[in-house]
Amino acid sequence: MSQESADAAGGPPRRERHPADRALRATHPVLLMNPRSGGGTVTRYRLGDRCRDLGVEAVVLHPGDDLVELAESAVARGSDLLGMAGGDGSQALVASVAARHGVPFVVVPAGTRNHFARDLGVGTGVVGSLSAFVDGVDVRVDLAEVNGRVFVNNASMGAYAELVRSPGYREAKVRTAVELLPELVGPSAAPADLRYALPGGERATTAQVLLVSNNPYRLSGPPQGAGRPRLDSGLLGVVSVRVPGRAEAERLAALDAAGHSERFPGWHEWTTNELDVASGQPVALGVDGEAVTLEAPLHFVTRPGALVVRIARARLPRRSMPLPAGAASPSPFTALSRLASGRGA
């Protein structure tokens, strides 16, 4: 479609790609691969064979292996470019090692959702992402931490954290959410013990959802436009949602469908450099989709520019850290609010 046709169709205007210098080719690139991610993406695309063709050392994660130890071992052997083929949780673990040693990082989106790759603006193509190893451009982005644990997308507490902890969540996310949310949201649900300061200075003592993200999400507007417009703002995004009962869940779902979740009375949204969350017990979290439990208090901080991501030149975003039209991650609240009200995903 020509630019004139795209404009006439109401599509976003075409933007020039931002200038960037080609990165020097690595002398010892390593790609760690999780063969269980994305239902077998690594095997389906024969990533081991493709790595050999590109001169990239392939390291396969086997049951019982420690992914961080494998990444540290790769750096100790002289790796000057680390990549991860897996889901967002695996991406965060290897990214933490790359950032710690100042080594560029390649994202190979081999998971199920691949939100980090989407919000980076590089798409979700598995094979195309491998080009970063031979013809890449370096882009610096932020990381975030909770009690020293790095995350690339978000850490959530409350209802979503409990969903992630459910044994059946990975195999049937929507069905599990439908079955469990009535117990997690509403008058009969046990309130989560989460104490933190709201943007106006008042103290919250509970929430159905408390989400802290590595850079703020765009949560207002149509669901297909949700995501993070940039990953280099040096800020955490925080959203606190209190839904006392089913009627309020219905209202939140209606507002969310209209693109105005922020009008819900129990909704608070702000940005910050750090956030402290107190609790009288260990806190369950969903961190980049992985279930973890951390001792309270929780201390969230941003690490501006901590990670250098090497992106294939052909997939370079159109400007520094854009949210490409039609390729955004979905809002983490769209499905939750609709499921909570009984409307399905």
C-alpha positions in Angstrom: 0.0 0.0 0.0 1.4 3.4 -0.9 1.8 6.1 1.8 -1.1 8.0 0.2 -3.3 5.0 0.4 -2.3 4.3 4.0 -3.1 7.9 4.9 -6.5 7.8 3.1 -7.3 4.6 5.0 -6.8 6.3 8.3 -3.6 4.4 9.1 -0.7 5.8 11.0 1.7 8.0 9.1 4.9 6.4 7.9 7.9 7.4 10.0 11.6 7.3 8.9 13.7 4.8 10.7 16.0 6.5 13.2 19.7 6.6 12.4 21.9 4.1 14.1 25.3 2.6 13.6 25.8 -1.1 12.9 27.3 -2.9 15.9 30.6 -4.7 15.6 30.1 -8.4 15.0 30.6 -10.4 18.1 33.5 -12.8 18.2 31.8 -15.4 20.5 28.0 -15.1 20.3 25.9 -17.5 22.4 22.2 -18.2 22.2 20.6 -20.0 25.1 17.5 -21.9 24.1 14.5 -23.2 26.1 13.1 -26.1 24.0 9.9 -26.1 26.1 8.9 -22.5 25.4 6.1 -21.7 23.0 5.1 -25.4 22.6 8.5 -26.4 21.1 9.4 -23.3 19.1 13.1 -24.1 19.3 12.7 -27.5 17.7 10.1 -26.4 15.2 12.4 -23.7 13.7 15.5 -25.9 14.1 17.3 -23.1 15.9 20.3 -25.2 16.7 21.0 -25.8 13.0 20.5 -22.1 12.3 22.9 -21.2 15.0 25.6 -23.4 13.5 25.1 -21.8 10.1 25.5 -18.3 11.7 28.5 -19.3 13.8 26.6 -18.9 17.1 27.1 -21.2 20.0 23.8 -22.8 20.9 23.2 -23.8 24.6 20.1 -25.8 25.3 18.4 -25.6 28.6 17.6 -29.1 30.0 15.4 -30.0 32.9 17.1 -29.2 36.1 19.5 -26.7 34.6 19.8 -23.2 36.1 19.4 -20.7 33.3 21.3 -17.9 35.1 24.2 -20.3 35.7 24.3 -21.2 32.0 24.3 -17.5 31.0 27.1 -16.7 33.6 29.1 -19.7 32.2 28.8 -18.4 28.7 30.2 -15.0 29.7 33.0 -16.7 31.7 33.9 -18.5 28.5 34.3 -15.2 26.7 30.8 -14.6 25.2 30.5 -11.0 24.0 26.9 -11.3 22.8 24.2 -13.2 24.7 20.8 -14.2 23.3 17.8 -16.0 24.7 15.3 -18.0 22.7 12.3 -18.4 25.1 9.5 -16.7 26.9 9.5 -13.4 28.8 10.5 -15.0 32.1 13.6 -16.5 30.5 14.4 -13.3 28.7 14.5 -11.4 32.0 16.8 -13.9 33.6 19.4 -13.8 30.8 19.0 -10.1 30.3 20.0 -9.6 34.0 23.2 -11.4 33.3 23.9 -9.5 30.1 23.3 -6.2 31.9 25.5 -7.2 34.9 28.5 -7.9 32.6 27.8 -5.1 30.0 27.2 -7.6 27.2 24.6 -6.8 24.5 21.5 -9.0 24.5 19.5 -10.5 21.6 15.8 -11.3 22.1 14.6 -14.3 20.1 10.8 -14.4 20.8 10.3 -18.2 21.2 7.6 -18.0 23.9 3.9 -17.9 23.8 3.2 -14.2 24.3 6.5 -12.5 23.7 5.5 -9.1 25.2 9.0 -7.8 25.5 9.8 -8.3 21.8 6.5 -6.7 20.9 7.1 -3.7 23.0 10.6 -3.4 21.8 9.0 -2.9 18.4 10.9 -5.8 16.7 8.0 -8.1 16.1 7.7 -11.7 17.0 9.5 -13.4 14.1 11.8 -16.1 15.4 14.1 -16.7 12.4 14.3 -13.0 11.5 15.4 -12.1 15.0 18.6 -14.2 14.6 19.9 -11.7 12.0 20.9 -9.5 15.0 23.8 -11.8 15.5 25.3 -10.9 12.1 23.8 -7.5 11.3 22.6 -5.8 14.4 22.1 -2.4 15.9 22.4 -1.7 19.6 19.6 0.1 21.5 19.7 0.9 25.2 16.6 0.2 27.3 15.6 0.1 31.0 15.2 -2.8 33.3 13.3 -3.0 36.6 13.8 -4.9 39.8 11.9 -6.1 42.8 14.1 -7.1 45.7 17.0 -7.6 43.3 15.0 -9.7 40.8 15.1 -8.3 37.3 12.0 -8.1 35.2 11.5 -6.8 31.6 7.7 -6.4 31.5 5.9 -6.3 34.8 5.4 -7.7 38.3 1.9 -8.1 39.5 0.3 -8.8 42.9 -3.3 -9.7 43.8 -5.7 -11.6 41.6 -3.3 -12.0 38.6 -0.5 -13.3 40.8 -2.9 -15.9 42.1 -3.9 -16.9 38.6 -0.3 -17.4 37.5 0.3 -19.6 40.5 -2.6 -21.9 39.6 -1.3 -25.4 38.4 -3.4 -25.2 35.2 -2.6 -21.7 34.2 0.0 -22.4 31.6 -2.0 -25.0 29.8 -5.4 -23.2 29.8 -5.0 -19.6 30.8 -8.5 -18.4 29.9 -10.3 -21.4 31.3 -8.3 -21.2 34.5 -9.1 -17.5 34.9 -12.8 -18.0 34.3 -12.8 -20.7 37.0 -10.8 -18.8 39.6 -11.6 -15.1 39.2 -15.0 -15.4 41.1 -13.0 -16.5 44.1 -10.3 -13.8 43.6 -12.5 -10.8 42.9 -15.6 -9.8 44.9 -17.1 -9.6 48.4 -16.1 -13.2 49.3 -12.5 -12.9 48.2 -9.9 -12.5 50.9 -8.3 -9.1 50.6 -4.7 -9.1 49.8 -2.4 -7.6 52.5 -0.6 -5.0 50.3 0.2 -1.6 51.9 1.7 1.2 49.8 1.4 4.9 49.1 -1.0 6.1 46.4 0.0 9.0 44.2 -2.0 11.5 46.4 -0.1 10.5 49.5 -2.9 8.3 51.1 -2.1 4.8 52.1 -3.7 1.8 50.4 -4.2 -1.4 52.5 -5.4 -3.8 49.8 -6.0 -4.2 46.0 -7.4 -6.7 43.6 -4.5 -5.9 41.3 -1.3 -4.0 41.9 0.9 -4.0 38.8 4.4 -2.4 38.6 5.8 -2.3 35.0 9.2 -1.6 33.5 8.0 1.7 31.9 4.3 2.6 31.9 1.7 0.9 29.8 -0.7 2.8 27.6 -3.9 1.6 29.2 -6.4 4.1 28.1 -7.8 3.9 24.6 -8.6 0.8 22.5 -7.2 -2.5 23.7 -5.4 -3.1 20.5 -3.4 0.0 21.1 -2.2 -1.1 24.6 1.4 -1.6 25.4 4.4 0.4 26.4 5.1 3.4 24.0 8.7 3.3 25.1 11.2 1.3 27.1 13.7 4.0 27.9 11.7 6.5 30.0 13.6 5.7 33.2 10.3 5.2 35.0 8.2 2.5 36.6 4.5 2.4 35.7 2.2 1.6 38.6 -1.5 0.7 38.5 -3.6 -0.1 41.6 -7.1 -1.5 41.1 -9.6 -2.1 43.9 -12.8 -4.0 42.8 -15.1 -4.6 45.9 -17.7 -6.7 44.1 -19.3 -8.0 40.9 -21.2 -4.8 40.2 -17.9 -2.8 40.3 -16.3 -5.5 38.1 -19.1 -5.0 35.6 -18.5 -1.2 35.6 -14.7 -1.7 35.2 -15.3 -4.0 32.2 -17.6 -1.5 30.6 -15.1 1.4 31.1 -12.3 -0.8 29.9 -14.2 -1.7 26.7 -14.7 2.0 26.1 -11.0 2.7 26.6 -11.5 4.6 29.8 -10.4 2.3 32.7 -8.9 5.3 34.4 -12.4 6.6 35.2 -13.1 3.7 37.5 -13.2 5.0 41.1 -10.9 2.2 42.3 -8.3 2.8 39.6 -5.1 4.6 40.4 -2.3 5.0 37.8 1.0 6.8 38.1 4.8 6.7 37.4 7.6 6.7 39.8 11.3 5.8 40.2 10.6 3.4 43.1 7.8 1.9 45.1 7.7 0.1 48.5 5.0 -2.4 49.3 4.6 -3.7 52.9 2.8 -6.8 54.0 2.5 -9.0 57.1 3.3 -12.1 55.1 5.3 -13.3 52.1 3.9 -11.8 48.9 2.9 -13.9 45.8 3.8 -12.2 42.5 3.6 -12.9 38.8 6.9 -11.7 37.5 7.0 -11.6 33.7 4.4 -14.4 33.8 6.4 -16.6 36.3 5.0 -17.3 39.8 7.3 -16.3 42.6 7.0 -15.5 46.3 9.1 -12.8 47.9 9.5 -11.8 51.5 8.0 -8.4 52.4 8.7 -5.5 52.2 9.0 -5.3 48.5 11.2 -2.6 47.0 10.7 -1.8 43.3 13.2 0.3 41.4 14.0 1.2 37.8 17.4 0.7 36.3 17.5 3.3 33.5 19.5 2.2 30.4 20.8 -0.9 32.1 20.4 -3.2 29.1 21.8 -3.0 25.6 19.5 -4.9 23.2 21.0 -5.8 19.8 18.3 -5.7 17.2 18.4 -7.0 13.6 18.9 -4.0 11.4 16.0 -5.1 9.2 13.8 -5.0 12.4 15.0 -1.7 13.7 12.1 0.3 15.2 11.1 3.4 13.3 12.2 5.7 16.1 14.1 5.3 19.3 11.6 3.2 21.3 8.3 3.2 19.5 5.1 1.3 19.9 4.6 0.1 16.3 1.1 0.3 14.9 -0.8 -2.9 15.2 2.0 -4.8 17.1 1.4 -3.7 20.7 1.1 -6.0 23.6 -2.4 -6.3 24.9 -3.4 -4.4 28.1 -2.8 -6.7 31.2 -6.2 -5.5 32.5 -8.4 -6.0 29.4 -8.9 -9.7 29.9 -8.8 -9.5 33.6 -11.6 -7.0 33.9 -13.8 -8.8 31.3 -13.2 -12.2 33.0 -13.9 -10.7 36.4 -17.3 -9.5 35.2 -18.1 -12.9 33.6 -17.8 -11.7 30.0 -15.0 -13.9 28.9 -11.7 -13.0 27.3 
